[in-house]
Amino acid sequence: MSRLMAKSNPFTFLQQVRSETLKVSWPSRRETMITTVTVFVMAIVAALFFLAVDQILAEAVRLLLAIGS
């Protein structure tokens, strides 16, 4: 069973889009800056964490391979 979408003219569609856009709660400039800085800081923290874990695991593998040779 197929459903048919209701068709509306482009003018009505644009009116609906405009009314929905007016309902959006846009963040302030300050909120946007705080969120941006938070994202960058968390990305750096995650990168440092994974760098440390990678170095630890690489050293563990080197030690295990040294035991076998």
PyMOL Python script that loads the backbone (N, CA, C, O; Angstrom):
from pymol import cmd

cmd.read_pdbstr("""\
ATOM      1  N   MET A   1       0.849  -1.170   0.000  1.00  0.00           N
ATOM      2  CA  MET A   1       0.000   0.000   0.000  1.00  0.00           C
ATOM      3  C   MET A   1       0.899   1.241   0.000  1.00  0.00           C
ATOM      4  O   MET A   1       1.763   1.383   0.866  1.00  0.00           O
ATOM      5  N   SER A   2       0.702   2.116  -0.948  1.00  0.00           N
ATOM      6  CA  SER A   2       1.534   3.311  -1.013  1.00  0.00           C
ATOM      7  C   SER A   2       0.746   4.525  -0.531  1.00  0.00           C
ATOM      8  O   SER A   2      -0.460   4.646  -0.744  1.00  0.00           O
ATOM      9  N   ARG A   3       1.466   5.397   0.113  1.00  0.00           N
ATOM     10  CA  ARG A   3       0.841   6.631   0.596  1.00  0.00           C
ATOM     11  C   ARG A   3       1.191   7.772  -0.351  1.00  0.00           C
ATOM     12  O   ARG A   3       2.312   7.857  -0.854  1.00  0.00           O
ATOM     13  N   LEU A   4       0.250   8.617  -0.579  1.00  0.00           N
ATOM     14  CA  LEU A   4       0.503   9.790  -1.397  1.00  0.00           C
ATOM     15  C   LEU A   4       0.657  11.003  -0.489  1.00  0.00           C
ATOM     16  O   LEU A   4      -0.136  11.213   0.429  1.00  0.00           O
ATOM     17  N   MET A   5       1.680  11.791  -0.758  1.00  0.00           N
ATOM     18  CA  MET A   5       1.896  12.992   0.046  1.00  0.00           C
ATOM     19  C   MET A   5       0.959  14.094  -0.443  1.00  0.00           C
ATOM     20  O   MET A   5       0.696  14.229  -1.638  1.00  0.00           O
ATOM     21  N   ALA A   6       0.471  14.865   0.501  1.00  0.00           N
ATOM     22  CA  ALA A   6      -0.393  15.979   0.133  1.00  0.00           C
ATOM     23  C   ALA A   6       0.447  17.023  -0.591  1.00  0.00           C
ATOM     24  O   ALA A   6       1.551  17.359  -0.164  1.00  0.00           O
ATOM     25  N   LYS A   7      -0.086  17.516  -1.670  1.00  0.00           N
ATOM     26  CA  LYS A   7       0.658  18.505  -2.444  1.00  0.00           C
ATOM     27  C   LYS A   7       0.193  19.904  -2.048  1.00  0.00           C
ATOM     28  O   LYS A   7      -0.997  20.161  -1.868  1.00  0.00           O
ATOM     29  N   SER A   8       1.170  20.795  -1.921  1.00  0.00           N
ATOM     30  CA  SER A   8       0.835  22.192  -1.659  1.00  0.00           C
ATOM     31  C   SER A   8       1.648  23.056  -2.613  1.00  0.00           C
ATOM     32  O   SER A   8       2.682  22.642  -3.136  1.00  0.00           O
ATOM     33  N   ASN A   9       1.162  24.233  -2.817  1.00  0.00           N
ATOM     34  CA  ASN A   9       1.879  25.093  -3.747  1.00  0.00           C
ATOM     35  C   ASN A   9       3.122  25.682  -3.074  1.00  0.00           C
ATOM     36  O   ASN A   9       3.193  25.720  -1.846  1.00  0.00           O
ATOM     37  N   PRO A  10       4.092  26.136  -3.850  1.00  0.00           N
ATOM     38  CA  PRO A  10       5.342  26.650  -3.289  1.00  0.00           C
ATOM     39  C   PRO A  10       5.132  27.837  -2.339  1.00  0.00           C
ATOM     40  O   PRO A  10       5.869  27.973  -1.363  1.00  0.00           O
ATOM     41  N   PHE A  11       4.169  28.674  -2.599  1.00  0.00           N
ATOM     42  CA  PHE A  11       3.918  29.836  -1.747  1.00  0.00           C
ATOM     43  C   PHE A  11       3.495  29.385  -0.340  1.00  0.00           C
ATOM     44  O   PHE A  11       3.980  29.916   0.659  1.00  0.00           O
ATOM     45  N   THR A  12       2.601  28.414  -0.275  1.00  0.00           N
ATOM     46  CA  THR A  12       2.162  27.888   1.022  1.00  0.00           C
ATOM     47  C   THR A  12       3.327  27.232   1.748  1.00  0.00           C
ATOM     48  O   THR A  12       3.497  27.402   2.955  1.00  0.00           O
ATOM     49  N   PHE A  13       4.115  26.491   1.008  1.00  0.00           N
ATOM     50  CA  PHE A  13       5.280  25.837   1.611  1.00  0.00           C
ATOM     51  C   PHE A  13       6.219  26.870   2.220  1.00  0.00           C
ATOM     52  O   PHE A  13       6.659  26.698   3.357  1.00  0.00           O
ATOM     53  N   LEU A  14       6.534  27.932   1.495  1.00  0.00           N
ATOM     54  CA  LEU A  14       7.428  28.977   2.006  1.00  0.00           C
ATOM     55  C   LEU A  14       6.832  29.671   3.230  1.00  0.00           C
ATOM     56  O   LEU A  14       7.566  30.027   4.153  1.00  0.00           O
ATOM     57  N   GLN A  15       5.532  29.864   3.251  1.00  0.00           N
ATOM     58  CA  GLN A  15       4.887  30.452   4.436  1.00  0.00           C
ATOM     59  C   GLN A  15       5.057  29.529   5.643  1.00  0.00           C
ATOM     60  O   GLN A  15       5.334  29.994   6.749  1.00  0.00           O
ATOM     61  N   GLN A  16       4.891  28.231   5.430  1.00  0.00           N
ATOM     62  CA  GLN A  16       5.052  27.275   6.523  1.00  0.00           C
ATOM     63  C   GLN A  16       6.496  27.235   7.017  1.00  0.00           C
ATOM     64  O   GLN A  16       6.746  27.150   8.220  1.00  0.00           O
ATOM     65  N   VAL A  17       7.428  27.294   6.096  1.00  0.00           N
ATOM     66  CA  VAL A  17       8.850  27.305   6.478  1.00  0.00           C
ATOM     67  C   VAL A  17       9.155  28.541   7.300  1.00  0.00           C
ATOM     68  O   VAL A  17       9.845  28.457   8.316  1.00  0.00           O
ATOM     69  N   ARG A  18       8.648  29.685   6.872  1.00  0.00           N
ATOM     70  CA  ARG A  18       8.902  30.933   7.598  1.00  0.00           C
ATOM     71  C   ARG A  18       8.300  30.879   8.999  1.00  0.00           C
ATOM     72  O   ARG A  18       8.937  31.312   9.959  1.00  0.00           O
ATOM     73  N   SER A  19       7.099  30.361   9.129  1.00  0.00           N
ATOM     74  CA  SER A  19       6.474  30.304  10.446  1.00  0.00           C
ATOM     75  C   SER A  19       7.224  29.339  11.364  1.00  0.00           C
ATOM     76  O   SER A  19       7.335  29.599  12.562  1.00  0.00           O
ATOM     77  N   GLU A  20       7.740  28.235  10.830  1.00  0.00           N
ATOM     78  CA  GLU A  20       8.523  27.299  11.644  1.00  0.00           C
ATOM     79  C   GLU A  20       9.863  27.905  12.042  1.00  0.00           C
ATOM     80  O   GLU A  20      10.343  27.681  13.153  1.00  0.00           O
ATOM     81  N   THR A  21      10.467  28.669  11.138  1.00  0.00           N
ATOM     82  CA  THR A  21      11.752  29.310  11.433  1.00  0.00           C
ATOM     83  C   THR A  21      11.606  30.319  12.574  1.00  0.00           C
ATOM     84  O   THR A  21      12.517  30.473  13.388  1.00  0.00           O
ATOM     85  N   LEU A  22      10.476  30.998  12.632  1.00  0.00           N
ATOM     86  CA  LEU A  22      10.250  31.972  13.698  1.00  0.00           C
ATOM     87  C   LEU A  22      10.102  31.300  15.065  1.00  0.00           C
ATOM     88  O   LEU A  22      10.300  31.947  16.094  1.00  0.00           O
ATOM     89  N   LYS A  23       9.757  30.016  15.087  1.00  0.00           N
ATOM     90  CA  LYS A  23       9.595  29.283  16.348  1.00  0.00           C
ATOM     91  C   LYS A  23      10.922  28.794  16.921  1.00  0.00           C
ATOM     92  O   LYS A  23      10.990  28.390  18.082  1.00  0.00           O
ATOM     93  N   VAL A  24      11.979  28.833  16.103  1.00  0.00           N
ATOM     94  CA  VAL A  24      13.281  28.311  16.532  1.00  0.00           C
ATOM     95  C   VAL A  24      13.875  29.222  17.592  1.00  0.00           C
ATOM     96  O   VAL A  24      13.820  30.447  17.484  1.00  0.00           O
ATOM     97  N   SER A  25      14.445  28.601  18.622  1.00  0.00           N
ATOM     98  CA  SER A  25      15.131  29.350  19.680  1.00  0.00           C
ATOM     99  C   SER A  25      16.619  29.387  19.336  1.00  0.00           C
ATOM    100  O   SER A  25      17.344  28.426  19.591  1.00  0.00           O
ATOM    101  N   TRP A  26      17.065  30.485  18.764  1.00  0.00           N
ATOM    102  CA  TRP A  26      18.444  30.602  18.323  1.00  0.00           C
ATOM    103  C   TRP A  26      19.340  30.925  19.511  1.00  0.00           C
ATOM    104  O   TRP A  26      18.951  31.713  20.373  1.00  0.00           O
ATOM    105  N   PRO A  27      20.553  30.324  19.576  1.00  0.00           N
ATOM    106  CA  PRO A  27      21.472  30.630  20.680  1.00  0.00           C
ATOM    107  C   PRO A  27      22.050  32.035  20.530  1.00  0.00           C
ATOM    108  O   PRO A  27      22.167  32.567  19.426  1.00  0.00           O
ATOM    109  N   SER A  28      22.408  32.617  21.673  1.00  0.00           N
ATOM    110  CA  SER A  28      23.024  33.938  21.629  1.00  0.00           C
ATOM    111  C   SER A  28      24.474  33.802  21.167  1.00  0.00           C
ATOM    112  O   SER A  28      25.012  32.697  21.087  1.00  0.00           O
ATOM    113  N   ARG A  29      25.085  34.921  20.871  1.00  0.00           N
ATOM    114  CA  ARG A  29      26.489  34.922  20.444  1.00  0.00           C
ATOM    115  C   ARG A  29      27.370  34.341  21.546  1.00  0.00           C
ATOM    116  O   ARG A  29      28.302  33.587  21.268  1.00  0.00           O
ATOM    117  N   ARG A  30      27.074  34.692  22.793  1.00  0.00           N
ATOM    118  CA  ARG A  30      27.859  34.208  23.939  1.00  0.00           C
ATOM    119  C   ARG A  30      27.723  32.691  24.078  1.00  0.00           C
ATOM    120  O   ARG A  30      28.718  31.996  24.287  1.00  0.00           O
ATOM    121  N   GLU A  31      26.499  32.176  23.964  1.00  0.00           N
ATOM    122  CA  GLU A  31      26.279  30.729  24.051  1.00  0.00           C
ATOM    123  C   GLU A  31      27.030  29.986  22.939  1.00  0.00           C
ATOM    124  O   GLU A  31      27.602  28.921  23.171  1.00  0.00           O
ATOM    125  N   THR A  32      27.021  30.556  21.744  1.00  0.00           N
ATOM    126  CA  THR A  32      27.709  29.945  20.619  1.00  0.00           C
ATOM    127  C   THR A  32      29.214  29.899  20.858  1.00  0.00           C
ATOM    128  O   THR A  32      29.857  28.889  20.573  1.00  0.00           O
ATOM    129  N   MET A  33      29.778  30.986  21.378  1.00  0.00           N
ATOM    130  CA  MET A  33      31.216  31.023  21.650  1.00  0.00           C
ATOM    131  C   MET A  33      31.590  30.027  22.745  1.00  0.00           C
ATOM    132  O   MET A  33      32.588  29.318  22.619  1.00  0.00           O
ATOM    133  N   ILE A  34      30.803  29.968  23.815  1.00  0.00           N
ATOM    134  CA  ILE A  34      31.094  29.036  24.911  1.00  0.00           C
ATOM    135  C   ILE A  34      31.038  27.600  24.405  1.00  0.00           C
ATOM    136  O   ILE A  34      31.906  26.791  24.736  1.00  0.00           O
ATOM    137  N   THR A  35      30.034  27.281  23.614  1.00  0.00           N
ATOM    138  CA  THR A  35      29.905  25.930  23.076  1.00  0.00           C
ATOM    139  C   THR A  35      31.074  25.596  22.153  1.00  0.00           C
ATOM    140  O   THR A  35      31.601  24.485  22.202  1.00  0.00           O
ATOM    141  N   THR A  36      31.480  26.537  21.322  1.00  0.00           N
ATOM    142  CA  THR A  36      32.596  26.322  20.400  1.00  0.00           C
ATOM    143  C   THR A  36      33.881  26.060  21.165  1.00  0.00           C
ATOM    144  O   THR A  36      34.615  25.125  20.844  1.00  0.00           O
ATOM    145  N   VAL A  37      34.163  26.880  22.178  1.00  0.00           N
ATOM    146  CA  VAL A  37      35.373  26.698  22.975  1.00  0.00           C
ATOM    147  C   VAL A  37      35.323  25.351  23.699  1.00  0.00           C
ATOM    148  O   VAL A  37      36.334  24.652  23.772  1.00  0.00           O
ATOM    149  N   THR A  38      34.169  24.986  24.228  1.00  0.00           N
ATOM    150  CA  THR A  38      34.025  23.702  24.914  1.00  0.00           C
ATOM    151  C   THR A  38      34.320  22.543  23.976  1.00  0.00           C
ATOM    152  O   THR A  38      35.002  21.593  24.359  1.00  0.00           O
ATOM    153  N   VAL A  39      33.818  22.612  22.766  1.00  0.00           N
ATOM    154  CA  VAL A  39      34.059  21.544  21.789  1.00  0.00           C
ATOM    155  C   VAL A  39      35.550  21.435  21.481  1.00  0.00           C
ATOM    156  O   VAL A  39      36.087  20.329  21.432  1.00  0.00           O
ATOM    157  N   PHE A  40      36.230  22.571  21.270  1.00  0.00           N
ATOM    158  CA  PHE A  40      37.663  22.533  20.983  1.00  0.00           C
ATOM    159  C   PHE A  40      38.455  21.976  22.158  1.00  0.00           C
ATOM    160  O   PHE A  40      39.363  21.169  21.962  1.00  0.00           O
ATOM    161  N   VAL A  41      38.123  22.396  23.375  1.00  0.00           N
ATOM    162  CA  VAL A  41      38.830  21.902  24.566  1.00  0.00           C
ATOM    163  C   VAL A  41      38.627  20.395  24.713  1.00  0.00           C
ATOM    164  O   VAL A  41      39.583  19.661  24.968  1.00  0.00           O
ATOM    165  N   MET A  42      37.395  19.936  24.555  1.00  0.00           N
ATOM    166  CA  MET A  42      37.125  18.502  24.687  1.00  0.00           C
ATOM    167  C   MET A  42      37.817  17.703  23.585  1.00  0.00           C
ATOM    168  O   MET A  42      38.256  16.579  23.828  1.00  0.00           O
ATOM    169  N   ALA A  43      37.921  18.253  22.395  1.00  0.00           N
ATOM    170  CA  ALA A  43      38.624  17.572  21.307  1.00  0.00           C
ATOM    171  C   ALA A  43      40.110  17.440  21.636  1.00  0.00           C
ATOM    172  O   ALA A  43      40.715  16.403  21.367  1.00  0.00           O
ATOM    173  N   ILE A  44      40.699  18.485  22.217  1.00  0.00           N
ATOM    174  CA  ILE A  44      42.110  18.432  22.609  1.00  0.00           C
ATOM    175  C   ILE A  44      42.315  17.420  23.736  1.00  0.00           C
ATOM    176  O   ILE A  44      43.272  16.647  23.710  1.00  0.00           O
ATOM    177  N   VAL A  45      41.414  17.424  24.731  1.00  0.00           N
ATOM    178  CA  VAL A  45      41.513  16.474  25.839  1.00  0.00           C
ATOM    179  C   VAL A  45      41.409  15.040  25.310  1.00  0.00           C
ATOM    180  O   VAL A  45      42.182  14.173  25.719  1.00  0.00           O
ATOM    181  N   ALA A  46      40.471  14.788  24.417  1.00  0.00           N
ATOM    182  CA  ALA A  46      40.310  13.446  23.845  1.00  0.00           C
ATOM    183  C   ALA A  46      41.553  13.053  23.051  1.00  0.00           C
ATOM    184  O   ALA A  46      42.005  11.912  23.141  1.00  0.00           O
ATOM    185  N   ALA A  47      42.109  13.979  22.277  1.00  0.00           N
ATOM    186  CA  ALA A  47      43.303  13.680  21.490  1.00  0.00           C
ATOM    187  C   ALA A  47      44.477  13.331  22.399  1.00  0.00           C
ATOM    188  O   ALA A  47      45.212  12.383  22.124  1.00  0.00           O
ATOM    189  N   LEU A  48      44.659  14.088  23.480  1.00  0.00           N
ATOM    190  CA  LEU A  48      45.746  13.800  24.424  1.00  0.00           C
ATOM    191  C   LEU A  48      45.538  12.457  25.117  1.00  0.00           C
ATOM    192  O   LEU A  48      46.492  11.704  25.316  1.00  0.00           O
ATOM    193  N   PHE A  49      44.299  12.158  25.484  1.00  0.00           N
ATOM    194  CA  PHE A  49      43.994  10.873  26.113  1.00  0.00           C
ATOM    195  C   PHE A  49      44.354   9.714  25.185  1.00  0.00           C
ATOM    196  O   PHE A  49      45.034   8.775  25.597  1.00  0.00           O
ATOM    197  N   PHE A  50      43.900   9.781  23.933  1.00  0.00           N
ATOM    198  CA  PHE A  50      44.170   8.693  23.006  1.00  0.00           C
ATOM    199  C   PHE A  50      45.648   8.617  22.639  1.00  0.00           C
ATOM    200  O   PHE A  50      46.150   7.528  22.362  1.00  0.00           O
ATOM    201  N   LEU A  51      46.354   9.741  22.630  1.00  0.00           N
ATOM    202  CA  LEU A  51      47.794   9.727  22.420  1.00  0.00           C
ATOM    203  C   LEU A  51      48.477   8.969  23.554  1.00  0.00           C
ATOM    204  O   LEU A  51      49.344   8.130  23.311  1.00  0.00           O
ATOM    205  N   ALA A  52      48.085   9.266  24.793  1.00  0.00           N
ATOM    206  CA  ALA A  52      48.677   8.595  25.951  1.00  0.00           C
ATOM    207  C   ALA A  52      48.377   7.097  25.927  1.00  0.00           C
ATOM    208  O   ALA A  52      49.274   6.285  26.157  1.00  0.00           O
ATOM    209  N   VAL A  53      47.145   6.728  25.656  1.00  0.00           N
ATOM    210  CA  VAL A  53      46.782   5.306  25.599  1.00  0.00           C
ATOM    211  C   VAL A  53      47.558   4.614  24.485  1.00  0.00           C
ATOM    212  O   VAL A  53      48.030   3.492  24.669  1.00  0.00           O
ATOM    213  N   ASP A  54      47.694   5.257  23.349  1.00  0.00           N
ATOM    214  CA  ASP A  54      48.431   4.677  22.229  1.00  0.00           C
ATOM    215  C   ASP A  54      49.896   4.463  22.598  1.00  0.00           C
ATOM    216  O   ASP A  54      50.470   3.424  22.272  1.00  0.00           O
ATOM    217  N   GLN A  55      50.501   5.427  23.270  1.00  0.00           N
ATOM    218  CA  GLN A  55      51.906   5.291  23.664  1.00  0.00           C
ATOM    219  C   GLN A  55      52.091   4.155  24.669  1.00  0.00           C
ATOM    220  O   GLN A  55      53.052   3.390  24.580  1.00  0.00           O
ATOM    221  N   ILE A  56      51.173   4.051  25.619  1.00  0.00           N
ATOM    222  CA  ILE A  56      51.248   2.983  26.624  1.00  0.00           C
ATOM    223  C   ILE A  56      51.106   1.610  25.965  1.00  0.00           C
ATOM    224  O   ILE A  56      51.878   0.695  26.252  1.00  0.00           O
ATOM    225  N   LEU A  57      50.134   1.475  25.097  1.00  0.00           N
ATOM    226  CA  LEU A  57      49.931   0.196  24.409  1.00  0.00           C
ATOM    227  C   LEU A  57      51.101  -0.142  23.485  1.00  0.00           C
ATOM    228  O   LEU A  57      51.496  -1.304  23.391  1.00  0.00           O
ATOM    229  N   ALA A  58      51.651   0.850  22.810  1.00  0.00           N
ATOM    230  CA  ALA A  58      52.796   0.609  21.934  1.00  0.00           C
ATOM    231  C   ALA A  58      53.987   0.123  22.748  1.00  0.00           C
ATOM    232  O   ALA A  58      54.695  -0.789  22.321  1.00  0.00           O
ATOM    233  N   GLU A  59      54.219   0.717  23.908  1.00  0.00           N
ATOM    234  CA  GLU A  59      55.325   0.289  24.769  1.00  0.00           C
ATOM    235  C   GLU A  59      55.087  -1.127  25.289  1.00  0.00           C
ATOM    236  O   GLU A  59      56.023  -1.923  25.368  1.00  0.00           O
ATOM    237  N   ALA A  60      53.847  -1.444  25.642  1.00  0.00           N
ATOM    238  CA  ALA A  60      53.520  -2.796  26.101  1.00  0.00           C
ATOM    239  C   ALA A  60      53.775  -3.828  25.002  1.00  0.00           C
ATOM    240  O   ALA A  60      54.298  -4.907  25.279  1.00  0.00           O
ATOM    241  N   VAL A  61      53.418  -3.513  23.785  1.00  0.00           N
ATOM    242  CA  VAL A  61      53.658  -4.425  22.665  1.00  0.00           C
ATOM    243  C   VAL A  61      55.159  -4.588  22.438  1.00  0.00           C
ATOM    244  O   VAL A  61      55.629  -5.701  22.200  1.00  0.00           O
ATOM    245  N   ARG A  62      55.917  -3.488  22.510  1.00  0.00           N
ATOM    246  CA  ARG A  62      57.379  -3.577  22.357  1.00  0.00           C
ATOM    247  C   ARG A  62      57.987  -4.488  23.406  1.00  0.00           C
ATOM    248  O   ARG A  62      58.861  -5.299  23.095  1.00  0.00           O
ATOM    249  N   LEU A  63      57.526  -4.361  24.665  1.00  0.00           N
ATOM    250  CA  LEU A  63      58.045  -5.207  25.733  1.00  0.00           C
ATOM    251  C   LEU A  63      57.702  -6.677  25.496  1.00  0.00           C
ATOM    252  O   LEU A  63      58.544  -7.552  25.698  1.00  0.00           O
ATOM    253  N   LEU A  64      56.477  -6.947  25.071  1.00  0.00           N
ATOM    254  CA  LEU A  64      56.086  -8.329  24.789  1.00  0.00           C
ATOM    255  C   LEU A  64      56.892  -8.921  23.626  1.00  0.00           C
ATOM    256  O   LEU A  64      57.286 -10.087  23.675  1.00  0.00           O
ATOM    257  N   LEU A  65      57.131  -8.140  22.608  1.00  0.00           N
ATOM    258  CA  LEU A  65      57.908  -8.633  21.470  1.00  0.00           C
ATOM    259  C   LEU A  65      59.377  -8.825  21.849  1.00  0.00           C
ATOM    260  O   LEU A  65      60.046  -9.706  21.308  1.00  0.00           O
ATOM    261  N   ALA A  66      59.878  -8.010  22.770  1.00  0.00           N
ATOM    262  CA  ALA A  66      61.262  -8.141  23.205  1.00  0.00           C
ATOM    263  C   ALA A  66      61.454  -9.420  24.002  1.00  0.00           C
ATOM    264  O   ALA A  66      62.521 -10.032  23.949  1.00  0.00           O
ATOM    265  N   ILE A  67      60.433  -9.826  24.738  1.00  0.00           N
ATOM    266  CA  ILE A  67      60.502 -11.060  25.524  1.00  0.00           C
ATOM    267  C   ILE A  67      60.642 -12.253  24.596  1.00  0.00           C
ATOM    268  O   ILE A  67      61.373 -13.191  24.911  1.00  0.00           O
ATOM    269  N   GLY A  68      59.968 -12.240  23.476  1.00  0.00           N
ATOM    270  CA  GLY A  68      59.977 -13.369  22.547  1.00  0.00           C
ATOM    271  C   GLY A  68      61.227 -13.485  21.714  1.00  0.00           C
ATOM    272  O   GLY A  68      61.460 -14.535  21.116  1.00  0.00           O
ATOM    273  N   SER A  69      62.036 -12.456  21.649  1.00  0.00           N
ATOM    274  CA  SER A  69      63.206 -12.521  20.764  1.00  0.00           C
ATOM    275  C   SER A  69      64.509 -12.722  21.494  1.00  0.00           C
ATOM    276  O   SER A  69      65.565 -12.794  20.865  1.00  0.00           O
TER     277      SER A  69
END
""", "prot")
cmd.dss("prot")
cmd.show_as("cartoon", "prot")
cmd.util.cbc("prot")
cmd.orient("prot")
